[in-house]
Amino acid sequence: MVKENEIIIPLKRLLEEHDEEKVKTLLNSFSCSKNLEVENFLKNSAILFEKLNKSRTYLIFKRRTTDILAYFTLTISILKIVDDDVSKKTLKKLDGISKEKREFPVYLIGQLGKNDKFWNEISGKEILEKAINLIYKANELVGGRVILIETLNNEKLIKFYEENGFKILQKRLDKKVDKNTGKEILIEYVQMYKIIQV
């Protein structure tokens, strides 16, 4: 639910209605020191992903301003089960029928972040609810069973998603290059899921 003092605007619409450089300037006003990956995506990748139809980014503005309170990015993806410890019961929940299937189409909440400047004006729960509400609208049109998020293996983040109905599924390692040292590092992510209830 959108509060009276907030408005959600798709990045796609901003790009249709405004010069791209103006949109980039607007996105560059967003900062998220708690998760630089979230900040960097919005500033450096969101427009390209939008143009390539890889994802859809939604900006939450303070109404009648150009102040970005928060944003989230949605896409469709394929979840591959690589952890042999994932139970047959969980596999059946993910598929709805089979206990043997190990790949599933999912709605992925790819990014979710708050602007440092307006940290106390919107909660993480509110942002997540807005993202899930849009997924429910897509679900009405095309179906689908699973919402997936990938979070850093961080106790506080995992607890936040668990409190909002997500369950831990498996962990995934990702290789990144450290900008300071140039060395390859491994980052551990936790994949968490929620079954769409209709």
Contacts in CASP RR format, 6 or more apart in sequence:
PFRMAT RR
TARGET T0000
AUTHOR 0000-0000-0000
METHOD contacts of the structure
MODEL  1
MVKENEIIIPLKRLLEEHDEEKVKTLLNSFSCSKNLEVENFLKNSAILFE
KLNKSRTYLIFKRRTTDILAYFTLTISILKIVDDDVSKKTLKKLDGISKE
KREFPVYLIGQLGKNDKFWNEISGKEILEKAINLIYKANELVGGRVILIE
TLNNEKLIKFYEENGFKILQKRLDKKVDKNTGKEILIEYVQMYKIIQV
1 129 0 8 1.000
1 133 0 8 1.000
2 8 0 8 1.000
2 130 0 8 1.000
3 126 0 8 1.000
4 63 0 8 1.000
5 62 0 8 1.000
5 63 0 8 1.000
6 60 0 8 1.000
6 61 0 8 1.000
6 62 0 8 1.000
6 63 0 8 1.000
6 69 0 8 1.000
6 122 0 8 1.000
7 60 0 8 1.000
7 61 0 8 1.000
7 63 0 8 1.000
8 58 0 8 1.000
8 59 0 8 1.000
8 60 0 8 1.000
8 61 0 8 1.000
8 130 0 8 1.000
9 58 0 8 1.000
9 59 0 8 1.000
9 61 0 8 1.000
10 56 0 8 1.000
10 57 0 8 1.000
10 58 0 8 1.000
10 59 0 8 1.000
11 23 0 8 1.000
11 46 0 8 1.000
11 47 0 8 1.000
11 50 0 8 1.000
11 56 0 8 1.000
11 57 0 8 1.000
11 58 0 8 1.000
11 59 0 8 1.000
12 50 0 8 1.000
12 56 0 8 1.000
14 23 0 8 1.000
14 26 0 8 1.000
14 59 0 8 1.000
15 23 0 8 1.000
15 47 0 8 1.000
15 50 0 8 1.000
15 51 0 8 1.000
20 47 0 8 1.000
23 47 0 8 1.000
24 43 0 8 1.000
24 47 0 8 1.000
26 66 0 8 1.000
26 68 0 8 1.000
27 42 0 8 1.000
27 43 0 8 1.000
27 46 0 8 1.000
27 47 0 8 1.000
27 68 0 8 1.000
28 43 0 8 1.000
29 66 0 8 1.000
29 67 0 8 1.000
29 68 0 8 1.000
29 115 0 8 1.000
30 39 0 8 1.000
30 42 0 8 1.000
30 43 0 8 1.000
30 68 0 8 1.000
30 71 0 8 1.000
30 115 0 8 1.000
31 39 0 8 1.000
31 115 0 8 1.000
31 116 0 8 1.000
31 117 0 8 1.000
32 38 0 8 1.000
32 39 0 8 1.000
32 113 0 8 1.000
32 114 0 8 1.000
32 115 0 8 1.000
32 116 0 8 1.000
33 39 0 8 1.000
33 116 0 8 1.000
34 116 0 8 1.000
35 113 0 8 1.000
35 152 0 8 1.000
38 111 0 8 1.000
38 112 0 8 1.000
38 113 0 8 1.000
41 73 0 8 1.000
41 111 0 8 1.000
42 57 0 8 1.000
42 71 0 8 1.000
42 111 0 8 1.000
46 55 0 8 1.000
46 57 0 8 1.000
46 73 0 8 1.000
49 55 0 8 1.000
49 57 0 8 1.000
49 73 0 8 1.000
49 75 0 8 1.000
50 56 0 8 1.000
50 57 0 8 1.000
54 75 0 8 1.000
55 73 0 8 1.000
55 74 0 8 1.000
55 75 0 8 1.000
55 110 0 8 1.000
56 73 0 8 1.000
56 74 0 8 1.000
56 75 0 8 1.000
57 71 0 8 1.000
57 72 0 8 1.000
57 73 0 8 1.000
57 111 0 8 1.000
58 71 0 8 1.000
58 72 0 8 1.000
58 73 0 8 1.000
58 74 0 8 1.000
58 130 0 8 1.000
58 131 0 8 1.000
58 134 0 8 1.000
59 68 0 8 1.000
59 70 0 8 1.000
59 71 0 8 1.000
60 68 0 8 1.000
60 69 0 8 1.000
60 70 0 8 1.000
60 71 0 8 1.000
60 72 0 8 1.000
60 122 0 8 1.000
60 127 0 8 1.000
60 130 0 8 1.000
61 67 0 8 1.000
61 68 0 8 1.000
61 69 0 8 1.000
62 69 0 8 1.000
62 118 0 8 1.000
62 121 0 8 1.000
67 115 0 8 1.000
67 117 0 8 1.000
67 118 0 8 1.000
68 115 0 8 1.000
68 118 0 8 1.000
69 114 0 8 1.000
69 115 0 8 1.000
69 118 0 8 1.000
69 121 0 8 1.000
69 122 0 8 1.000
70 112 0 8 1.000
70 113 0 8 1.000
70 114 0 8 1.000
70 115 0 8 1.000
70 118 0 8 1.000
70 122 0 8 1.000
70 124 0 8 1.000
70 127 0 8 1.000
71 111 0 8 1.000
71 112 0 8 1.000
71 113 0 8 1.000
72 109 0 8 1.000
72 110 0 8 1.000
72 111 0 8 1.000
72 112 0 8 1.000
72 113 0 8 1.000
72 127 0 8 1.000
72 128 0 8 1.000
72 130 0 8 1.000
72 131 0 8 1.000
73 109 0 8 1.000
73 110 0 8 1.000
73 111 0 8 1.000
73 112 0 8 1.000
74 107 0 8 1.000
74 108 0 8 1.000
74 109 0 8 1.000
74 110 0 8 1.000
74 131 0 8 1.000
74 134 0 8 1.000
74 135 0 8 1.000
74 138 0 8 1.000
75 107 0 8 1.000
75 108 0 8 1.000
75 110 0 8 1.000
76 105 0 8 1.000
76 106 0 8 1.000
76 107 0 8 1.000
76 108 0 8 1.000
77 105 0 8 1.000
77 106 0 8 1.000
77 107 0 8 1.000
77 108 0 8 1.000
77 148 0 8 1.000
78 103 0 8 1.000
78 104 0 8 1.000
78 105 0 8 1.000
78 106 0 8 1.000
79 94 0 8 1.000
79 103 0 8 1.000
79 104 0 8 1.000
79 105 0 8 1.000
79 106 0 8 1.000
79 146 0 8 1.000
79 148 0 8 1.000
79 169 0 8 1.000
79 191 0 8 1.000
79 193 0 8 1.000
80 102 0 8 1.000
80 103 0 8 1.000
81 91 0 8 1.000
81 94 0 8 1.000
81 102 0 8 1.000
81 103 0 8 1.000
81 104 0 8 1.000
81 169 0 8 1.000
81 170 0 8 1.000
82 170 0 8 1.000
82 172 0 8 1.000
83 169 0 8 1.000
83 170 0 8 1.000
83 171 0 8 1.000
85 170 0 8 1.000
86 169 0 8 1.000
86 170 0 8 1.000
88 99 0 8 1.000
89 99 0 8 1.000
90 169 0 8 1.000
91 98 0 8 1.000
91 99 0 8 1.000
91 100 0 8 1.000
91 101 0 8 1.000
91 102 0 8 1.000
92 98 0 8 1.000
92 99 0 8 1.000
93 195 0 8 1.000
94 101 0 8 1.000
94 104 0 8 1.000
94 145 0 8 1.000
94 146 0 8 1.000
94 193 0 8 1.000
94 195 0 8 1.000
95 101 0 8 1.000
95 104 0 8 1.000
95 145 0 8 1.000
96 145 0 8 1.000
104 145 0 8 1.000
104 146 0 8 1.000
105 144 0 8 1.000
105 146 0 8 1.000
106 146 0 8 1.000
106 147 0 8 1.000
106 148 0 8 1.000
106 193 0 8 1.000
107 135 0 8 1.000
107 138 0 8 1.000
107 139 0 8 1.000
107 144 0 8 1.000
107 146 0 8 1.000
107 147 0 8 1.000
107 148 0 8 1.000
107 196 0 8 1.000
108 147 0 8 1.000
108 148 0 8 1.000
108 149 0 8 1.000
108 150 0 8 1.000
109 128 0 8 1.000
109 131 0 8 1.000
109 132 0 8 1.000
109 135 0 8 1.000
109 147 0 8 1.000
109 148 0 8 1.000
109 149 0 8 1.000
110 149 0 8 1.000
110 150 0 8 1.000
112 124 0 8 1.000
112 127 0 8 1.000
112 128 0 8 1.000
112 131 0 8 1.000
112 149 0 8 1.000
113 124 0 8 1.000
113 127 0 8 1.000
114 122 0 8 1.000
114 124 0 8 1.000
114 127 0 8 1.000
124 160 0 8 1.000
125 160 0 8 1.000
125 164 0 8 1.000
128 164 0 8 1.000
132 147 0 8 1.000
132 194 0 8 1.000
135 147 0 8 1.000
135 196 0 8 1.000
136 196 0 8 1.000
139 196 0 8 1.000
139 198 0 8 1.000
144 196 0 8 1.000
145 195 0 8 1.000
145 196 0 8 1.000
146 193 0 8 1.000
146 194 0 8 1.000
146 195 0 8 1.000
146 196 0 8 1.000
147 166 0 8 1.000
147 193 0 8 1.000
147 194 0 8 1.000
147 195 0 8 1.000
147 196 0 8 1.000
148 169 0 8 1.000
148 191 0 8 1.000
148 192 0 8 1.000
148 193 0 8 1.000
149 161 0 8 1.000
149 166 0 8 1.000
149 191 0 8 1.000
149 192 0 8 1.000
149 193 0 8 1.000
150 172 0 8 1.000
150 189 0 8 1.000
150 190 0 8 1.000
150 191 0 8 1.000
150 192 0 8 1.000
151 157 0 8 1.000
151 158 0 8 1.000
151 161 0 8 1.000
151 189 0 8 1.000
151 190 0 8 1.000
151 192 0 8 1.000
152 187 0 8 1.000
152 188 0 8 1.000
152 189 0 8 1.000
152 190 0 8 1.000
153 171 0 8 1.000
153 188 0 8 1.000
153 189 0 8 1.000
153 190 0 8 1.000
158 168 0 8 1.000
158 190 0 8 1.000
158 192 0 8 1.000
161 192 0 8 1.000
162 168 0 8 1.000
162 192 0 8 1.000
165 194 0 8 1.000
166 192 0 8 1.000
166 193 0 8 1.000
166 194 0 8 1.000
167 192 0 8 1.000
167 193 0 8 1.000
167 194 0 8 1.000
168 190 0 8 1.000
168 191 0 8 1.000
168 192 0 8 1.000
169 191 0 8 1.000
169 192 0 8 1.000
169 193 0 8 1.000
170 190 0 8 1.000
170 191 0 8 1.000
171 188 0 8 1.000
171 189 0 8 1.000
171 190 0 8 1.000
171 191 0 8 1.000
172 188 0 8 1.000
172 189 0 8 1.000
172 190 0 8 1.000
172 191 0 8 1.000
173 186 0 8 1.000
173 187 0 8 1.000
173 188 0 8 1.000
173 189 0 8 1.000
174 186 0 8 1.000
174 187 0 8 1.000
174 188 0 8 1.000
174 189 0 8 1.000
175 184 0 8 1.000
175 185 0 8 1.000
175 186 0 8 1.000
175 187 0 8 1.000
176 184 0 8 1.000
176 185 0 8 1.000
176 186 0 8 1.000
176 187 0 8 1.000
177 183 0 8 1.000
177 184 0 8 1.000
177 185 0 8 1.000
178 184 0 8 1.000
178 185 0 8 1.000
END
